[in-house]
Amino acid sequence: MNDWHPTTVAAVLPAAEGLTELVLDIGGTPLVGTHRTPGQYVRLALPEVGESLFAIASAPEPFGTRWEFLLKGGSPLADALVKLQPGAPVHSGRPEGRGFPLVRARGGNLLLFATGSGISPIRSVIESIRQERSAYGRVTLYFGARTPQAFAYEDELQHWEAAGIRVVRTVSQPGASGWQGLTGYVQACLDEEQVEDTVAFVCGQSGMVQGVIDALRTLGLPREAIHLNY
């Protein structure tokens, strides 16, 4: 039986093509301080629609009162959540999952991989790293999207790069968009990547995840240095 807590919608904002940012206010609930590891997810529910798991996109904060999510349209619950107005109630469970073992990256290099809405838990990692950037070596994000308009957090990428986080973007279906960057899948961008003293965090659809794991193994990164958030 789920341990539900009442939260309220603080904001609903367009994030990218097919993606919407949902911000929940958890202030005054037992949920404050329960998000402890980047990459964790929570169960959200609307009684008349159903429930599902969503990764927390914001960094863990001991006294934070807001959780941010990136929702992909297409499911009944996600479609209902993004239509809510500020102040609307949403049931939330406590954070679940082991998340990403950020402690294993301290003092070394970190490779991050995300496609589409999979950037959500990776953003939680990035925001955690920015709080103590000097504790990590090289940090590179490989970020893939179907089209140039499908990159979430577009306005944050320059802040990540200013914090010393290299961002490599690639588009799988550029079409006639005029996209001048890399094309193809993220796992095809790794030919020159160095993997010594490195760990990797990966989030995306199963085919992408396996492709990244195979590419990293080919480069010499051991499987135990490659982590998922579940």
C-alpha positions in Angstrom: 0.0 0.0 0.0 1.4 3.4 -1.0 2.2 6.0 1.5 0.5 9.0 -0.2 1.1 12.6 0.7 -0.8 15.7 -0.5 1.2 18.1 -2.7 0.1 21.0 -4.8 1.1 22.2 -8.3 3.4 25.2 -8.1 3.9 25.5 -11.9 3.4 23.9 -15.2 5.7 25.1 -18.0 6.5 24.1 -21.6 9.9 22.4 -21.6 10.5 21.2 -25.2 8.7 19.5 -28.1 6.4 17.0 -26.4 7.8 17.7 -22.9 6.4 19.7 -20.0 8.0 20.8 -16.7 5.9 20.1 -13.6 6.8 21.7 -10.3 5.2 20.4 -7.1 5.2 22.2 -3.7 5.9 19.6 -1.0 6.2 22.2 1.8 4.7 21.2 5.1 4.6 17.5 4.2 6.7 14.6 5.4 8.3 14.5 2.0 10.7 17.4 2.7 14.2 16.0 2.9 13.3 12.5 1.7 14.9 13.0 -1.8 18.5 12.1 -0.9 20.1 10.7 -4.1 20.0 12.2 -7.7 18.2 9.8 -10.0 15.5 8.7 -7.6 11.9 8.7 -8.7 8.5 9.1 -7.0 5.0 7.8 -7.6 2.5 10.5 -8.5 -1.2 9.9 -8.6 -4.5 11.6 -9.5 -7.4 9.6 -8.0 -9.6 9.8 -11.1 -6.8 8.9 -13.5 -4.2 6.6 -11.9 -0.6 6.5 -10.8 2.9 6.2 -12.3 6.5 6.7 -11.6 8.4 9.9 -12.5 12.0 10.8 -12.0 12.8 13.9 -9.9 14.7 16.4 -12.1 15.8 18.8 -9.3 18.8 18.2 -7.0 18.3 16.7 -3.5 17.9 19.4 -0.9 17.5 18.6 2.8 15.1 21.5 3.3 13.8 22.0 -0.2 10.1 22.5 -0.6 9.8 21.9 -4.4 10.3 18.9 -6.6 10.7 19.4 -10.4 9.7 16.8 -13.0 9.9 16.5 -16.8 6.8 14.9 -18.2 6.5 13.3 -21.6 3.0 13.4 -23.1 1.2 10.4 -24.4 0.0 8.6 -21.2 -3.3 9.4 -19.5 -1.7 10.5 -16.2 1.0 12.6 -17.8 -1.5 14.3 -20.1 -3.7 15.0 -17.1 -0.9 16.3 -14.9 0.3 18.9 -17.5 -3.3 20.3 -17.7 -3.4 21.1 -14.0 -3.4 24.7 -12.8 -1.2 26.0 -9.9 -2.7 25.0 -6.6 -4.2 21.8 -7.9 -3.7 18.7 -5.6 -1.5 15.8 -6.6 -0.8 12.7 -4.5 2.9 11.9 -4.1 4.7 9.0 -2.6 8.2 9.0 -1.1 11.3 8.8 -3.4 12.1 5.3 -4.6 15.1 3.6 -6.2 18.8 3.7 -5.5 19.5 6.6 -7.8 22.9 7.3 -9.2 26.0 6.6 -7.0 27.4 10.1 -7.2 29.9 9.3 -4.5 31.7 6.9 -6.8 32.4 9.8 -9.2 34.1 12.0 -6.7 37.7 12.7 -7.5 37.4 11.2 -11.0 35.7 11.8 -14.3 32.1 11.3 -15.1 30.2 10.6 -18.4 26.5 11.3 -18.5 24.1 10.0 -21.1 20.5 10.9 -21.7 18.0 11.0 -24.5 14.6 12.7 -24.5 12.9 12.8 -21.1 15.8 10.7 -19.8 17.5 14.0 -19.1 15.3 14.4 -16.1 17.3 12.3 -13.5 20.6 13.3 -15.2 19.7 17.0 -14.6 19.4 16.1 -10.9 23.0 14.8 -11.1 24.2 17.9 -12.9 22.6 20.2 -10.4 24.2 18.3 -7.5 27.6 18.5 -9.2 27.3 22.2 -9.7 27.0 22.7 -6.0 30.6 21.3 -5.5 32.1 21.3 -9.0 35.7 21.0 -7.7 35.0 17.6 -6.2 34.9 16.1 -9.7 37.2 15.8 -12.7 36.0 16.0 -16.3 32.2 15.9 -16.6 30.7 15.3 -20.1 27.0 15.1 -20.9 26.0 13.3 -24.1 22.5 14.5 -24.8 20.3 13.1 -27.6 17.0 14.2 -28.9 14.8 13.2 -31.9 14.6 16.8 -33.3 16.4 20.1 -32.4 13.2 21.3 -30.8 13.1 18.3 -28.4 15.9 19.3 -26.2 14.6 20.1 -22.7 16.4 22.6 -20.5 17.8 24.5 -23.5 18.2 27.7 -21.4 20.2 25.8 -18.8 22.8 24.2 -21.1 25.0 27.4 -21.1 25.0 27.4 -17.3 26.1 23.8 -17.2 28.9 24.6 -19.6 29.9 27.6 -17.6 30.3 25.3 -14.6 32.8 23.2 -16.6 30.4 20.5 -17.8 30.9 19.7 -21.4 27.7 19.2 -23.4 27.6 17.1 -26.6 24.2 17.2 -28.3 23.1 15.0 -31.2 19.8 14.8 -33.1 18.6 11.5 -34.6 16.0 13.0 -37.0 17.1 16.6 -38.0 14.9 16.6 -41.1 14.8 20.0 -42.8 15.5 21.9 -39.6 18.8 23.3 -40.6 20.5 21.6 -37.6 24.3 22.1 -37.8 25.3 19.9 -35.0 25.9 16.2 -34.6 23.4 13.7 -36.0 22.7 10.1 -35.0 22.6 8.3 -31.7 24.6 9.3 -28.6 26.4 6.0 -28.5 27.9 6.8 -32.0 29.6 9.9 -30.6 32.1 8.2 -28.4 35.0 7.4 -30.7 37.4 9.8 -29.1 36.2 9.6 -25.5 38.8 8.7 -22.8 37.5 6.4 -20.1 40.4 6.1 -17.6 39.4 6.9 -14.0 35.8 7.3 -15.2 32.3 6.3 -14.2 29.2 6.6 -16.4 25.5 7.3 -15.6 23.0 6.4 -18.3 19.3 7.1 -18.7 17.1 6.5 -21.7 15.1 3.9 -23.6 16.4 0.3 -23.3 17.9 0.2 -26.8 19.9 3.4 -26.2 21.0 2.2 -22.8 22.4 -1.1 -24.2 24.0 0.7 -27.1 25.8 3.1 -24.7 26.9 0.2 -22.5 28.3 -1.7 -25.5 30.1 1.4 -26.8 31.7 2.1 -23.4 32.7 -1.5 -22.9 34.4 -1.4 -26.4 36.4 1.6 -25.2 37.6 -0.3 -22.1 35.2 0.9 -19.4 34.3 -2.0 -17.1 30.6 -2.8 -16.7 30.7 -2.2 -13.0 31.7 1.5 -13.7 28.4 2.0 -15.7 25.4 2.8 -13.6 21.6 3.1 -14.1 19.3 4.8 -11.6 17.1 1.7 -10.9 
